[in-house]
Structures are given as C-alpha cells and as structure tokens.
Amino acid sequence: MSDENLDIGSQREGFRLGDYFIAFAPGEFIKEDPDGKMYILIDIYKIDGDNKATKLKDNEIPPELEQSINEQVNQYLLAAINKNKLEG
C-alpha cells in the first residue's frame, strides 16, 4: 500500500476528525525544535465513502482543519496529564 493512500483501521495509530484521519508518524512522533518548542509528526488523510483515505499535501490543509487538529491533540494531552495526576 502506498503512503499516499490508507485503509482506515489499518496499522497506523491516529484519530478521526470529521472527514479526516490524522495518523501519527511511526515510532517517536513527538519532536522538539531548536527553540525548545514541542511538535508532533502527523500525516493527514481525507476519507472517502469506502473507508479509504488519500494523504493531503501541506498546501492542501485548510487552516480551520489545522486548528481543529491542534485543539484535539491538546485535549488528548490534557486528559493524559490529568489521568497521570490521579494515578500518581
């Protein structure tokens, strides 16, 4: 299978956001830039009606989708932090 197309539910870790699948890069997907800012490596796929998805290029990502992805990732991080506090 090409990296350009994805069968949703395959081996890629990620989450669905509306008509998109946000897939985390395999292995270490959390990185730090030289200024100390953290970011994640993801691929964004547009889902069609057959649970197949096509990878978007950077210039194809609408700003509102980028914002929604950031909000969802932040929610996941906050939930993980809160869970860790309760267990710790």
Helices and strands as residue ranges (DSSP letters): E 5-7, E 14-17, E 20-24, E 30-32, E 38-40, E 42-47, E 52-55, G 58-60, H 63-87
